[in-house]
Amino acid sequence: MNNIKVYTTKTCPYCVMVTDLLKEKEVEFKEINVQSDPAIMQELVEKTGQMGVPQTNINGQWVLGFDPNKIESLLK
């Protein structure tokens, strides 16, 4: 079973592309909107050193931005 979290904002087209890809693959994931919770955004910056979204955590591995090849390679 995959443990997937996608960190997004409402205005990010690449965030939509990541969530659409996961839905297309019929993979369960949790979407976390960092726009509505600055504390979560701060945690994300501390973990990854990156301010941008989307950031996807798949089973403990980070994927920054929209990288379908990396996302698919990390899915079990």
N, CA, C and O atoms as a Tripos MOL2 file, in Angstrom:
@<TRIPOS>MOLECULE
protein
  304   303    76     0     0
PROTEIN
NO_CHARGES

@<TRIPOS>ATOM
      1 N           0.8520   -1.1950    0.0000 N.3       1 MET1
      2 CA          0.0000    0.0000    0.0000 C.3       1 MET1
      3 C           0.8850    1.2420    0.0000 C.2       1 MET1
      4 O           1.8090    1.3560    0.8050 O.2       1 MET1
      5 N           0.6000    2.1550   -0.8940 N.am      2 ASN2
      6 CA          1.3570    3.3950   -0.9830 C.3       2 ASN2
      7 C           0.8880    4.3920    0.0660 C.2       2 ASN2
      8 O          -0.2970    4.4540    0.3950 O.2       2 ASN2
      9 N           1.8250    5.1680    0.5840 N.am      3 ASN3
     10 CA          1.5040    6.2850    1.4600 C.3       3 ASN3
     11 C           1.9030    7.5390    0.6990 C.2       3 ASN3
     12 O           3.0860    7.8610    0.5860 O.2       3 ASN3
     13 N           0.8850    8.2560    0.1680 N.am      4 ILE4
     14 CA          1.1630    9.3830   -0.7210 C.3       4 ILE4
     15 C           0.4700   10.6350   -0.2160 C.2       4 ILE4
     16 O          -0.7280   10.6330    0.0700 O.2       4 ILE4
     17 N           1.2570   11.7170   -0.1100 N.am      5 LYS5
     18 CA          0.7120   13.0300    0.2320 C.3       5 LYS5
     19 C           1.1650   14.0110   -0.8330 C.2       5 LYS5
     20 O           2.3440   14.0700   -1.1830 O.2       5 LYS5
     21 N           0.2050   14.7880   -1.3500 N.am      6 VAL6
     22 CA          0.5070   15.7970   -2.3560 C.3       6 VAL6
     23 C           0.2160   17.1620   -1.7370 C.2       6 VAL6
     24 O          -0.9090   17.4550   -1.3310 O.2       6 VAL6
     25 N           1.2580   17.9850   -1.6780 N.am      7 TYR7
     26 CA          1.1240   19.3380   -1.1220 C.3       7 TYR7
     27 C           0.8710   20.2900   -2.2750 C.2       7 TYR7
     28 O           1.6520   20.3580   -3.2240 O.2       7 TYR7
     29 N          -0.2450   21.0360   -2.1830 N.am      8 THR8
     30 CA         -0.7160   21.8360   -3.3160 C.3       8 THR8
     31 C          -1.1640   23.2300   -2.8680 C.2       8 THR8
     32 O          -1.2480   23.5290   -1.6770 O.2       8 THR8
     33 N          -1.4520   24.0780   -3.8800 N.am      9 THR9
     34 CA         -2.2110   25.3170   -3.6690 C.3       9 THR9
     35 C          -3.3380   25.3290   -4.6930 C.2       9 THR9
     36 O          -3.3280   24.5610   -5.6550 O.2       9 THR9
     37 N          -4.3010   26.2030   -4.4750 N.am     10 LYS10
     38 CA         -5.4600   26.2680   -5.3760 C.3      10 LYS10
     39 C          -5.1080   26.7950   -6.7590 C.2      10 LYS10
     40 O          -5.8030   26.5000   -7.7310 O.2      10 LYS10
     41 N          -4.0240   27.5800   -6.8560 N.am     11 THR11
     42 CA         -3.7270   28.2850   -8.1020 C.3      11 THR11
     43 C          -2.6320   27.6290   -8.9280 C.2      11 THR11
     44 O          -2.1470   28.2290   -9.8880 O.2      11 THR11
     45 N          -2.2300   26.4120   -8.5770 N.am     12 CYS12
     46 CA         -1.0650   25.7790   -9.1990 C.3      12 CYS12
     47 C          -1.4880   24.7580  -10.2570 C.2      12 CYS12
     48 O          -2.0690   23.7260   -9.9210 O.2      12 CYS12
     49 N          -1.1970   25.0420  -11.5480 N.am     13 PRO13
     50 CA         -1.5870   24.0960  -12.5980 C.3      13 PRO13
     51 C          -0.8410   22.7570  -12.5030 C.2      13 PRO13
     52 O          -1.3960   21.7170  -12.8570 O.2      13 PRO13
     53 N           0.3990   22.7780  -12.0330 N.am     14 TYR14
     54 CA          1.1640   21.5290  -11.9190 C.3      14 TYR14
     55 C           0.6180   20.6470  -10.8010 C.2      14 TYR14
     56 O           0.7260   19.4220  -10.8630 O.2      14 TYR14
     57 N           0.0330   21.2680   -9.7840 N.am     15 CYS15
     58 CA         -0.6030   20.5060   -8.7050 C.3      15 CYS15
     59 C          -1.7620   19.6860   -9.2720 C.2      15 CYS15
     60 O          -1.9340   18.5160   -8.9330 O.2      15 CYS15
     61 N          -2.5460   20.3130  -10.1340 N.am     16 VAL16
     62 CA         -3.6700   19.6290  -10.7770 C.3      16 VAL16
     63 C          -3.1520   18.4720  -11.6270 C.2      16 VAL16
     64 O          -3.7590   17.4010  -11.6620 O.2      16 VAL16
     65 N          -2.0270   18.6910  -12.3120 N.am     17 MET17
     66 CA         -1.4640   17.6410  -13.1620 C.3      17 MET17
     67 C          -1.0290   16.4370  -12.3240 C.2      17 MET17
     68 O          -1.2270   15.2920  -12.7320 O.2      17 MET17
     69 N          -0.4340   16.6940  -11.1490 N.am     18 VAL18
     70 CA         -0.0220   15.5900  -10.2740 C.3      18 VAL18
     71 C          -1.2350   14.8290   -9.7640 C.2      18 VAL18
     72 O          -1.2680   13.6000   -9.8250 O.2      18 VAL18
     73 N          -2.2410   15.5550   -9.2560 N.am     19 THR19
     74 CA         -3.4170   14.8660   -8.7080 C.3      19 THR19
     75 C          -4.1790   14.1290   -9.8100 C.2      19 THR19
     76 O          -4.7020   13.0400   -9.5730 O.2      19 THR19
     77 N          -4.2480   14.7110  -11.0160 N.am     20 ASP20
     78 CA         -4.9110   14.0230  -12.1370 C.3      20 ASP20
     79 C          -4.1700   12.7390  -12.5100 C.2      20 ASP20
     80 O          -4.7980   11.7220  -12.8020 O.2      20 ASP20
     81 N          -2.8260   12.7870  -12.5000 N.am     21 LEU21
     82 CA         -2.0330   11.6020  -12.8160 C.3      21 LEU21
     83 C          -2.3140   10.4840  -11.8100 C.2      21 LEU21
     84 O          -2.5030    9.3300  -12.1960 O.2      21 LEU21
     85 N          -2.3390   10.8250  -10.5330 N.am     22 LEU22
     86 CA         -2.5820    9.8180   -9.5010 C.3      22 LEU22
     87 C          -3.9990    9.2490   -9.6060 C.2      22 LEU22
     88 O          -4.2080    8.0510   -9.4180 O.2      22 LEU22
     89 N          -4.9750   10.1210   -9.9080 N.am     23 LYS23
     90 CA         -6.3570    9.6460  -10.0830 C.3      23 LYS23
     91 C          -6.4470    8.7050  -11.2960 C.2      23 LYS23
     92 O          -7.1230    7.6780  -11.2520 O.2      23 LYS23
     93 N          -5.7540    9.0800  -12.3720 N.am     24 GLU24
     94 CA         -5.7390    8.2660  -13.5890 C.3      24 GLU24
     95 C          -5.1590    6.8750  -13.3040 C.2      24 GLU24
     96 O          -5.6190    5.8800  -13.8640 O.2      24 GLU24
     97 N          -4.1520    6.8150  -12.4340 N.am     25 LYS25
     98 CA         -3.5200    5.5400  -12.0580 C.3      25 LYS25
     99 C          -4.3270    4.8100  -10.9770 C.2      25 LYS25
    100 O          -3.9770    3.7050  -10.5610 O.2      25 LYS25
    101 N          -5.4170    5.4530  -10.5310 N.am     26 GLU26
    102 CA         -6.2820    4.9070   -9.4720 C.3      26 GLU26
    103 C          -5.4850    4.6310   -8.1940 C.2      26 GLU26
    104 O          -5.6290    3.5870   -7.5580 O.2      26 GLU26
    105 N          -4.6410    5.6070   -7.8430 N.am     27 VAL27
    106 CA         -3.8100    5.5260   -6.6480 C.3      27 VAL27
    107 C          -4.4230    6.4290   -5.5840 C.2      27 VAL27
    108 O          -4.7690    7.5780   -5.8590 O.2      27 VAL27
    109 N          -4.5530    5.9070   -4.3770 N.am     28 GLU28
    110 CA         -5.0670    6.7180   -3.2800 C.3      28 GLU28
    111 C          -3.9910    7.6730   -2.7990 C.2      28 GLU28
    112 O          -2.8200    7.3070   -2.7000 O.2      28 GLU28
    113 N          -4.3960    8.9030   -2.5010 N.am     29 PHE29
    114 CA         -3.4590    9.8890   -1.9760 C.3      29 PHE29
    115 C          -4.2090   10.9010   -1.1330 C.2      29 PHE29
    116 O          -5.4300   11.0340   -1.2240 O.2      29 PHE29
    117 N          -3.4510   11.6110   -0.3120 N.am     30 LYS30
    118 CA         -4.0350   12.6820    0.4960 C.3      30 LYS30
    119 C          -3.5110   13.9990   -0.0570 C.2      30 LYS30
    120 O          -2.3010   14.1910   -0.1760 O.2      30 LYS30
    121 N          -4.4250   14.9070   -0.3950 N.am     31 GLU31
    122 CA         -4.0350   16.2260   -0.8850 C.3      31 GLU31
    123 C          -4.0550   17.2000    0.2860 C.2      31 GLU31
    124 O          -5.0360   17.2840    1.0250 O.2      31 GLU31
    125 N          -2.9550   17.9340    0.4430 N.am     32 ILE32
    126 CA         -2.8340   18.8990    1.5350 C.3      32 ILE32
    127 C          -2.6080   20.2710    0.9170 C.2      32 ILE32
    128 O          -1.5830   20.5270    0.2850 O.2      32 ILE32
    129 N          -3.6010   21.1580    1.1150 N.am     33 ASN33
    130 CA         -3.5070   22.5080    0.5610 C.3      33 ASN33
    131 C          -2.7260   23.3930    1.5270 C.2      33 ASN33
    132 O          -3.2210   23.7400    2.5990 O.2      33 ASN33
    133 N          -1.4970   23.7560    1.1410 N.am     34 VAL34
    134 CA         -0.6480   24.5590    2.0270 C.3      34 VAL34
    135 C          -1.0440   26.0290    2.0270 C.2      34 VAL34
    136 O          -0.6360   26.7890    2.9050 O.2      34 VAL34
    137 N          -1.8320   26.4230    1.0480 N.am     35 GLN35
    138 CA         -2.2890   27.8100    0.9540 C.3      35 GLN35
    139 C          -3.1500   28.1700    2.1700 C.2      35 GLN35
    140 O          -3.0990   29.2950    2.6690 O.2      35 GLN35
    141 N          -3.9360   27.2020    2.6350 N.am     36 SER36
    142 CA         -4.8520   27.4700    3.7340 C.3      36 SER36
    143 C          -4.2010   27.2470    5.0990 C.2      36 SER36
    144 O          -4.8150   27.5240    6.1290 O.2      36 SER36
    145 N          -2.9370   26.7370    5.1130 N.am     37 ASP37
    146 CA         -2.2800   26.4700    6.3920 C.3      37 ASP37
    147 C          -0.7880   26.7900    6.3130 C.2      37 ASP37
    148 O           0.0160   25.9240    5.9670 O.2      37 ASP37
    149 N          -0.4170   28.0380    6.6360 N.am     38 PRO38
    150 CA          0.9860   28.4610    6.5520 C.3      38 PRO38
    151 C           1.9280   27.6140    7.4170 C.2      38 PRO38
    152 O           3.1060   27.4830    7.0860 O.2      38 PRO38
    153 N           1.4340   27.0420    8.5110 N.am     39 ALA39
    154 CA          2.2770   26.2150    9.3820 C.3      39 ALA39
    155 C           2.7360   24.9660    8.6330 C.2      39 ALA39
    156 O           3.8830   24.5420    8.7720 O.2      39 ALA39
    157 N           1.8420   24.3810    7.8400 N.am     40 ILE40
    158 CA          2.2080   23.2010    7.0480 C.3      40 ILE40
    159 C           3.2220   23.5900    5.9750 C.2      40 ILE40
    160 O           4.1550   22.8340    5.7040 O.2      40 ILE40
    161 N           3.0500   24.7600    5.3640 N.am     41 MET41
    162 CA          4.0140   25.2280    4.3590 C.3      41 MET41
    163 C           5.3900   25.3740    4.9900 C.2      41 MET41
    164 O           6.3980   25.0070    4.3850 O.2      41 MET41
    165 N           5.4330   25.9060    6.1970 N.am     42 GLN42
    166 CA          6.7060   26.0780    6.8980 C.3      42 GLN42
    167 C           7.3710   24.7180    7.1680 C.2      42 GLN42
    168 O           8.5800   24.5660    6.9920 O.2      42 GLN42
    169 N           6.5700   23.7370    7.5950 N.am     43 GLU43
    170 CA          7.0990   22.3790    7.8200 C.3      43 GLU43
    171 C           7.6810   21.8070    6.5310 C.2      43 GLU43
    172 O           8.7370   21.1750    6.5370 O.2      43 GLU43
    173 N           6.9780   22.0390    5.4360 N.am     44 LEU44
    174 CA          7.4090   21.5330    4.1400 C.3      44 LEU44
    175 C           8.7550   22.1350    3.7540 C.2      44 LEU44
    176 O           9.6470   21.4200    3.2980 O.2      44 LEU44
    177 N           8.9070   23.4460    3.9340 N.am     45 VAL45
    178 CA         10.1670   24.1250    3.6110 C.3      45 VAL45
    179 C          11.2980   23.5570    4.4630 C.2      45 VAL45
    180 O          12.4140   23.3660    3.9790 O.2      45 VAL45
    181 N          11.0010   23.2890    5.7350 N.am     46 GLU46
    182 CA         12.0230   22.7260    6.6280 C.3      46 GLU46
    183 C          12.4250   21.3150    6.1940 C.2      46 GLU46
    184 O          13.5950   20.9450    6.2910 O.2      46 GLU46
    185 N          11.4550   20.5250    5.7140 N.am     47 LYS47
    186 CA         11.7400   19.1370    5.3060 C.3      47 LYS47
    187 C          12.4880   19.0650    3.9810 C.2      47 LYS47
    188 O          13.4190   18.2730    3.8350 O.2      47 LYS47
    189 N          12.0830   19.8920    3.0100 N.am     48 THR48
    190 CA         12.6040   19.7410    1.6460 C.3      48 THR48
    191 C          13.5060   20.8810    1.2000 C.2      48 THR48
    192 O          14.2480   20.7420    0.2270 O.2      48 THR48
    193 N          13.4490   22.0100    1.9060 N.am     49 GLY49
    194 CA         14.2170   23.1780    1.4820 C.3      49 GLY49
    195 C          13.6090   23.8850    0.2870 C.2      49 GLY49
    196 O          14.2330   24.7790   -0.2850 O.2      49 GLY49
    197 N          12.3940   23.4970   -0.1020 N.am     50 GLN50
    198 CA         11.7400   24.0560   -1.2900 C.3      50 GLN50
    199 C          10.4620   24.7980   -0.9050 C.2      50 GLN50
    200 O           9.7000   24.3490   -0.0480 O.2      50 GLN50
    201 N          10.2420   25.9550   -1.5620 N.am     51 MET51
    202 CA          9.0330   26.7380   -1.3020 C.3      51 MET51
    203 C           7.9230   26.4010   -2.2910 C.2      51 MET51
    204 O           6.7490   26.6410   -2.0100 O.2      51 MET51
    205 N           8.2830   25.8490   -3.4390 N.am     52 GLY52
    206 CA          7.2950   25.6500   -4.4970 C.3      52 GLY52
    207 C           6.4090   24.4410   -4.2770 C.2      52 GLY52
    208 O           6.7030   23.5740   -3.4540 O.2      52 GLY52
    209 N           5.3280   24.3980   -5.0220 N.am     53 VAL53
    210 CA          4.4410   23.2390   -5.0720 C.3      53 VAL53
    211 C           4.2630   22.8760   -6.5460 C.2      53 VAL53
    212 O           4.5180   23.7240   -7.4000 O.2      53 VAL53
    213 N           3.8470   21.6840   -6.8780 N.am     54 PRO54
    214 CA          3.5180   20.6070   -5.9500 C.3      54 PRO54
    215 C           4.7800   19.9410   -5.3930 C.2      54 PRO54
    216 O           5.8390   19.9170   -6.0200 O.2      54 PRO54
    217 N           4.6090   19.4090   -4.2000 N.am     55 GLN55
    218 CA          5.6020   18.5250   -3.6210 C.3      55 GLN55
    219 C           4.8440   17.2720   -3.2150 C.2      55 GLN55
    220 O           3.8200   17.3400   -2.5360 O.2      55 GLN55
    221 N           5.3540   16.1460   -3.6360 N.am     56 THR56
    222 CA          4.6650   14.8830   -3.4020 C.3      56 THR56
    223 C           5.5780   13.9670   -2.6050 C.2      56 THR56
    224 O           6.7460   13.7830   -2.9480 O.2      56 THR56
    225 N           5.0360   13.3960   -1.5420 N.am     57 ASN57
    226 CA          5.7880   12.4330   -0.7520 C.3      57 ASN57
    227 C           5.1810   11.0570   -1.0160 C.2      57 ASN57
    228 O           4.0210   10.7980   -0.6960 O.2      57 ASN57
    229 N           5.9970   10.1790   -1.6100 N.am     58 ILE58
    230 CA          5.5480    8.8170   -1.9210 C.3      58 ILE58
    231 C           6.4020    7.8600   -1.1090 C.2      58 ILE58
    232 O           7.5820    7.6580   -1.3960 O.2      58 ILE58
    233 N           5.7850    7.2720   -0.0900 N.am     59 ASN59
    234 CA          6.4820    6.2940    0.7530 C.3      59 ASN59
    235 C           7.8080    6.8310    1.2860 C.2      59 ASN59
    236 O           8.8040    6.1100    1.3390 O.2      59 ASN59
    237 N           7.8080    8.1280    1.6870 N.am     60 GLY60
    238 CA          8.9950    8.7260    2.2800 C.3      60 GLY60
    239 C           9.9520    9.3700    1.2880 C.2      60 GLY60
    240 O          10.9280    9.9980    1.6980 O.2      60 GLY60
    241 N           9.6920    9.2280   -0.0090 N.am     61 GLN61
    242 CA         10.5470    9.8360   -1.0420 C.3      61 GLN61
    243 C           9.8640   11.0860   -1.5920 C.2      61 GLN61
    244 O           8.6710   11.0640   -1.8960 O.2      61 GLN61
    245 N          10.6260   12.1810   -1.7190 N.am     62 TRP62
    246 CA         10.0550   13.4380   -2.2160 C.3      62 TRP62
    247 C          10.1930   13.5650   -3.7210 C.2      62 TRP62
    248 O          11.2320   13.2490   -4.3000 O.2      62 TRP62
    249 N           9.1160   14.0380   -4.3440 N.am     63 VAL63
    250 CA          9.1300   14.4050   -5.7570 C.3      63 VAL63
    251 C           8.7600   15.8800   -5.8090 C.2      63 VAL63
    252 O           7.6850   16.2730   -5.3570 O.2      63 VAL63
    253 N           9.6570   16.6960   -6.3640 N.am     64 LEU64
    254 CA          9.4070   18.1350   -6.4550 C.3      64 LEU64
    255 C           8.8890   18.4640   -7.8430 C.2      64 LEU64
    256 O           9.4480   18.0310   -8.8510 O.2      64 LEU64
    257 N           7.8050   19.2440   -7.8800 N.am     65 GLY65
    258 CA          7.2220   19.6100   -9.1630 C.3      65 GLY65
    259 C           6.4560   18.4610   -9.7890 C.2      65 GLY65
    260 O           6.1460   17.4660   -9.1340 O.2      65 GLY65
    261 N           6.1570   18.6180  -11.0750 N.am     66 PHE66
    262 CA          5.4350   17.5800  -11.8180 C.3      66 PHE66
    263 C           6.4610   16.7380  -12.5600 C.2      66 PHE66
    264 O           7.0220   17.1720  -13.5660 O.2      66 PHE66
    265 N           6.7020   15.5340  -12.0610 N.am     67 ASP67
    266 CA          7.6980   14.6220  -12.6320 C.3      67 ASP67
    267 C           7.0580   13.2390  -12.7450 C.2      67 ASP67
    268 O           7.2750   12.3770  -11.8940 O.2      67 ASP67
    269 N           6.2560   13.0300  -13.8190 N.am     68 PRO68
    270 CA          5.4900   11.7840  -13.9330 C.3      68 PRO68
    271 C           6.3700   10.5340  -13.9270 C.2      68 PRO68
    272 O           5.9730    9.5090  -13.3730 O.2      68 PRO68
    273 N           7.5550   10.5990  -14.5330 N.am     69 ASN69
    274 CA          8.4280    9.4150  -14.5620 C.3      69 ASN69
    275 C           8.8770    9.0360  -13.1570 C.2      69 ASN69
    276 O           8.8800    7.8590  -12.7970 O.2      69 ASN69
    277 N           9.2560   10.0320  -12.3670 N.am     70 LYS70
    278 CA          9.7050    9.7440  -10.9950 C.3      70 LYS70
    279 C           8.5300    9.2570  -10.1600 C.2      70 LYS70
    280 O           8.6720    8.3160   -9.3800 O.2      70 LYS70
    281 N           7.3710    9.8880  -10.3170 N.am     71 ILE71
    282 CA          6.1810    9.4740   -9.5580 C.3      71 ILE71
    283 C           5.8760    8.0120   -9.8680 C.2      71 ILE71
    284 O           5.6790    7.2130   -8.9530 O.2      71 ILE71
    285 N           5.8360    7.6590  -11.1500 N.am     72 GLU72
    286 CA          5.5060    6.2790  -11.5160 C.3      72 GLU72
    287 C           6.5500    5.2920  -11.0230 C.2      72 GLU72
    288 O           6.2080    4.1670  -10.6580 O.2      72 GLU72
    289 N           7.8300    5.6950  -11.0040 N.am     73 SER73
    290 CA          8.8780    4.7800  -10.5580 C.3      73 SER73
    291 C           8.7840    4.5210   -9.0420 C.2      73 SER73
    292 O           9.2250    3.4760   -8.5640 O.2      73 SER73
    293 N           8.2130    5.4650   -8.2970 N.am     74 LEU74
    294 CA          8.1000    5.3140   -6.8460 C.3      74 LEU74
    295 C           6.8260    4.5790   -6.4190 C.2      74 LEU74
    296 O           6.7310    4.1190   -5.2810 O.2      74 LEU74
    297 N           5.8560    4.4680   -7.3150 N.am     75 LEU75
    298 CA          4.6130    3.7690   -6.9700 C.3      75 LEU75
    299 C           4.8700    2.2710   -6.8930 C.2      75 LEU75
    300 O           5.5500    1.7070   -7.7510 O.2      75 LEU75
    301 N           4.3310    1.6340   -5.8730 N.am     76 LYS76
    302 CA          4.5330    0.1910   -5.7060 C.3      76 LYS76
    303 C           3.4100   -0.5850   -6.3580 C.2      76 LYS76
    304 O           3.4060   -1.8150   -6.3210 O.2      76 LYS76
@<TRIPOS>BOND
     1     1     2 1
     2     2     3 1
     3     3     4 2
     4     3     5 am
     5     5     6 1
     6     6     7 1
     7     7     8 2
     8     7     9 am
     9     9    10 1
    10    10    11 1
    11    11    12 2
    12    11    13 am
    13    13    14 1
    14    14    15 1
    15    15    16 2
    16    15    17 am
    17    17    18 1
    18    18    19 1
    19    19    20 2
    20    19    21 am
    21    21    22 1
    22    22    23 1
    23    23    24 2
    24    23    25 am
    25    25    26 1
    26    26    27 1
    27    27    28 2
    28    27    29 am
    29    29    30 1
    30    30    31 1
    31    31    32 2
    32    31    33 am
    33    33    34 1
    34    34    35 1
    35    35    36 2
    36    35    37 am
    37    37    38 1
    38    38    39 1
    39    39    40 2
    40    39    41 am
    41    41    42 1
    42    42    43 1
    43    43    44 2
    44    43    45 am
    45    45    46 1
    46    46    47 1
    47    47    48 2
    48    47    49 am
    49    49    50 1
    50    50    51 1
    51    51    52 2
    52    51    53 am
    53    53    54 1
    54    54    55 1
    55    55    56 2
    56    55    57 am
    57    57    58 1
    58    58    59 1
    59    59    60 2
    60    59    61 am
    61    61    62 1
    62    62    63 1
    63    63    64 2
    64    63    65 am
    65    65    66 1
    66    66    67 1
    67    67    68 2
    68    67    69 am
    69    69    70 1
    70    70    71 1
    71    71    72 2
    72    71    73 am
    73    73    74 1
    74    74    75 1
    75    75    76 2
    76    75    77 am
    77    77    78 1
    78    78    79 1
    79    79    80 2
    80    79    81 am
    81    81    82 1
    82    82    83 1
    83    83    84 2
    84    83    85 am
    85    85    86 1
    86    86    87 1
    87    87    88 2
    88    87    89 am
    89    89    90 1
    90    90    91 1
    91    91    92 2
    92    91    93 am
    93    93    94 1
    94    94    95 1
    95    95    96 2
    96    95    97 am
    97    97    98 1
    98    98    99 1
    99    99   100 2
   100    99   101 am
   101   101   102 1
   102   102   103 1
   103   103   104 2
   104   103   105 am
   105   105   106 1
   106   106   107 1
   107   107   108 2
   108   107   109 am
   109   109   110 1
   110   110   111 1
   111   111   112 2
   112   111   113 am
   113   113   114 1
   114   114   115 1
   115   115   116 2
   116   115   117 am
   117   117   118 1
   118   118   119 1
   119   119   120 2
   120   119   121 am
   121   121   122 1
   122   122   123 1
   123   123   124 2
   124   123   125 am
   125   125   126 1
   126   126   127 1
   127   127   128 2
   128   127   129 am
   129   129   130 1
   130   130   131 1
   131   131   132 2
   132   131   133 am
   133   133   134 1
   134   134   135 1
   135   135   136 2
   136   135   137 am
   137   137   138 1
   138   138   139 1
   139   139   140 2
   140   139   141 am
   141   141   142 1
   142   142   143 1
   143   143   144 2
   144   143   145 am
   145   145   146 1
   146   146   147 1
   147   147   148 2
   148   147   149 am
   149   149   150 1
   150   150   151 1
   151   151   152 2
   152   151   153 am
   153   153   154 1
   154   154   155 1
   155   155   156 2
   156   155   157 am
   157   157   158 1
   158   158   159 1
   159   159   160 2
   160   159   161 am
   161   161   162 1
   162   162   163 1
   163   163   164 2
   164   163   165 am
   165   165   166 1
   166   166   167 1
   167   167   168 2
   168   167   169 am
   169   169   170 1
   170   170   171 1
   171   171   172 2
   172   171   173 am
   173   173   174 1
   174   174   175 1
   175   175   176 2
   176   175   177 am
   177   177   178 1
   178   178   179 1
   179   179   180 2
   180   179   181 am
   181   181   182 1
   182   182   183 1
   183   183   184 2
   184   183   185 am
   185   185   186 1
   186   186   187 1
   187   187   188 2
   188   187   189 am
   189   189   190 1
   190   190   191 1
   191   191   192 2
   192   191   193 am
   193   193   194 1
   194   194   195 1
   195   195   196 2
   196   195   197 am
   197   197   198 1
   198   198   199 1
   199   199   200 2
   200   199   201 am
   201   201   202 1
   202   202   203 1
   203   203   204 2
   204   203   205 am
   205   205   206 1
   206   206   207 1
   207   207   208 2
   208   207   209 am
   209   209   210 1
   210   210   211 1
   211   211   212 2
   212   211   213 am
   213   213   214 1
   214   214   215 1
   215   215   216 2
   216   215   217 am
   217   217   218 1
   218   218   219 1
   219   219   220 2
   220   219   221 am
   221   221   222 1
   222   222   223 1
   223   223   224 2
   224   223   225 am
   225   225   226 1
   226   226   227 1
   227   227   228 2
   228   227   229 am
   229   229   230 1
   230   230   231 1
   231   231   232 2
   232   231   233 am
   233   233   234 1
   234   234   235 1
   235   235   236 2
   236   235   237 am
   237   237   238 1
   238   238   239 1
   239   239   240 2
   240   239   241 am
   241   241   242 1
   242   242   243 1
   243   243   244 2
   244   243   245 am
   245   245   246 1
   246   246   247 1
   247   247   248 2
   248   247   249 am
   249   249   250 1
   250   250   251 1
   251   251   252 2
   252   251   253 am
   253   253   254 1
   254   254   255 1
   255   255   256 2
   256   255   257 am
   257   257   258 1
   258   258   259 1
   259   259   260 2
   260   259   261 am
   261   261   262 1
   262   262   263 1
   263   263   264 2
   264   263   265 am
   265   265   266 1
   266   266   267 1
   267   267   268 2
   268   267   269 am
   269   269   270 1
   270   270   271 1
   271   271   272 2
   272   271   273 am
   273   273   274 1
   274   274   275 1
   275   275   276 2
   276   275   277 am
   277   277   278 1
   278   278   279 1
   279   279   280 2
   280   279   281 am
   281   281   282 1
   282   282   283 1
   283   283   284 2
   284   283   285 am
   285   285   286 1
   286   286   287 1
   287   287   288 2
   288   287   289 am
   289   289   290 1
   290   290   291 1
   291   291   292 2
   292   291   293 am
   293   293   294 1
   294   294   295 1
   295   295   296 2
   296   295   297 am
   297   297   298 1
   298   298   299 1
   299   299   300 2
   300   299   301 am
   301   301   302 1
   302   302   303 1
   303   303   304 2
@<TRIPOS>SUBSTRUCTURE
     1 MET1         2 RESIDUE 1 A MET
     2 ASN2         6 RESIDUE 1 A ASN
     3 ASN3        10 RESIDUE 1 A ASN
     4 ILE4        14 RESIDUE 1 A ILE
     5 LYS5        18 RESIDUE 1 A LYS
     6 VAL6        22 RESIDUE 1 A VAL
     7 TYR7        26 RESIDUE 1 A TYR
     8 THR8        30 RESIDUE 1 A THR
     9 THR9        34 RESIDUE 1 A THR
    10 LYS10       38 RESIDUE 1 A LYS
    11 THR11       42 RESIDUE 1 A THR
    12 CYS12       46 RESIDUE 1 A CYS
    13 PRO13       50 RESIDUE 1 A PRO
    14 TYR14       54 RESIDUE 1 A TYR
    15 CYS15       58 RESIDUE 1 A CYS
    16 VAL16       62 RESIDUE 1 A VAL
    17 MET17       66 RESIDUE 1 A MET
    18 VAL18       70 RESIDUE 1 A VAL
    19 THR19       74 RESIDUE 1 A THR
    20 ASP20       78 RESIDUE 1 A ASP
    21 LEU21       82 RESIDUE 1 A LEU
    22 LEU22       86 RESIDUE 1 A LEU
    23 LYS23       90 RESIDUE 1 A LYS
    24 GLU24       94 RESIDUE 1 A GLU
    25 LYS25       98 RESIDUE 1 A LYS
    26 GLU26      102 RESIDUE 1 A GLU
    27 VAL27      106 RESIDUE 1 A VAL
    28 GLU28      110 RESIDUE 1 A GLU
    29 PHE29      114 RESIDUE 1 A PHE
    30 LYS30      118 RESIDUE 1 A LYS
    31 GLU31      122 RESIDUE 1 A GLU
    32 ILE32      126 RESIDUE 1 A ILE
    33 ASN33      130 RESIDUE 1 A ASN
    34 VAL34      134 RESIDUE 1 A VAL
    35 GLN35      138 RESIDUE 1 A GLN
    36 SER36      142 RESIDUE 1 A SER
    37 ASP37      146 RESIDUE 1 A ASP
    38 PRO38      150 RESIDUE 1 A PRO
    39 ALA39      154 RESIDUE 1 A ALA
    40 ILE40      158 RESIDUE 1 A ILE
    41 MET41      162 RESIDUE 1 A MET
    42 GLN42      166 RESIDUE 1 A GLN
    43 GLU43      170 RESIDUE 1 A GLU
    44 LEU44      174 RESIDUE 1 A LEU
    45 VAL45      178 RESIDUE 1 A VAL
    46 GLU46      182 RESIDUE 1 A GLU
    47 LYS47      186 RESIDUE 1 A LYS
    48 THR48      190 RESIDUE 1 A THR
    49 GLY49      194 RESIDUE 1 A GLY
    50 GLN50      198 RESIDUE 1 A GLN
    51 MET51      202 RESIDUE 1 A MET
    52 GLY52      206 RESIDUE 1 A GLY
    53 VAL53      210 RESIDUE 1 A VAL
    54 PRO54      214 RESIDUE 1 A PRO
    55 GLN55      218 RESIDUE 1 A GLN
    56 THR56      222 RESIDUE 1 A THR
    57 ASN57      226 RESIDUE 1 A ASN
    58 ILE58      230 RESIDUE 1 A ILE
    59 ASN59      234 RESIDUE 1 A ASN
    60 GLY60      238 RESIDUE 1 A GLY
    61 GLN61      242 RESIDUE 1 A GLN
    62 TRP62      246 RESIDUE 1 A TRP
    63 VAL63      250 RESIDUE 1 A VAL
    64 LEU64      254 RESIDUE 1 A LEU
    65 GLY65      258 RESIDUE 1 A GLY
    66 PHE66      262 RESIDUE 1 A PHE
    67 ASP67      266 RESIDUE 1 A ASP
    68 PRO68      270 RESIDUE 1 A PRO
    69 ASN69      274 RESIDUE 1 A ASN
    70 LYS70      278 RESIDUE 1 A LYS
    71 ILE71      282 RESIDUE 1 A ILE
    72 GLU72      286 RESIDUE 1 A GLU
    73 SER73      290 RESIDUE 1 A SER
    74 LEU74      294 RESIDUE 1 A LEU
    75 LEU75      298 RESIDUE 1 A LEU
    76 LYS76      302 RESIDUE 1 A LYS
